[in-house]
Amino acid sequence: MSIADLIFAAAIGGVLRFFIEYRWPPIGSSAFPRATLSVNVIGSFILGLLVHAPSDIRVMFGVGLCGALTTFSGVSLQIHRRLKAGAWSSAAFYVVVMLTAGLLAAMIGIDLSSHVF
C-alpha cells in the first residue's frame, strides 16, 4: 500500500460523505440528523468488516475511507446544539440511536469479516 492508495481511499470517503450529507440535509432546526447517522453506521460496519482483513487493507479502508467518511465532531456538535436548545430527550434519543446502530453495524461487520477474510 502506498500513500497514494490511502489518499484515494480518503477521497472516496470524503466524496461519499459529501453526497450523503447533500442528499439528506436536516430539515428544520430540530430535524433528526439522518445523514450523519448513516455515514457513521456505514463506517462502523466497514470497520467491523475489516477486523480480519490484512493490515494494508485495514489501514487503507479503515483510516483512509472510514476516516473521511465518518464524523465524531459532527455528532458532538449535533448533540451540543440539542442540549443548548434544552432538547434533552432529543439529544438522549440521538445518542442511544447512534450508539446502538453503530454497535450493531460493527458486530454484523465483524461476523461477516470472519467469512470474508
LINRA-V272219 format. One record per backbone hydrogen bond with DSSP energy under -1.0 kcal/mol. NH is the residue of the N-H (numbers start at 0). CO is the residue of the C=O. Records with the same first field share a line. If there is no record, write none. Layout:
NH: CO / CO
This chain:
5: 1
6: 2
7: 3
8: 4
9: 5
10: 6
11: 7
12: 8
13: 9
14: 10
15: 11
16: 12
17: 13
18: 14
19: 15
20: 16
21: 17
22: 18
23: 19
30: 27
33: 31
36: 32
37: 33
38: 34
39: 35
40: 36
41: 37
42: 38
43: 39
44: 40
45: 41
46: 42
47: 43
48: 44
49: 45
50: 47
52: 49
57: 53
58: 54
59: 55
60: 56
61: 57
62: 58
63: 58
64: 59
65: 60
67: 63
68: 64
69: 65
75: 71
76: 72
77: 73
78: 74
79: 75
80: 76
81: 77
82: 78
83: 79
84: 80
85: 82
86: 81
87: 85
90: 86
91: 87
92: 88
93: 89
94: 90
95: 91
96: 92
97: 93
98: 94
99: 95
100: 96
101: 97
102: 98
103: 99
104: 100
105: 101
106: 102
107: 103
108: 104
109: 105
110: 106
111: 107
112: 108
113: 109
114: 111
115: 111
116: 112
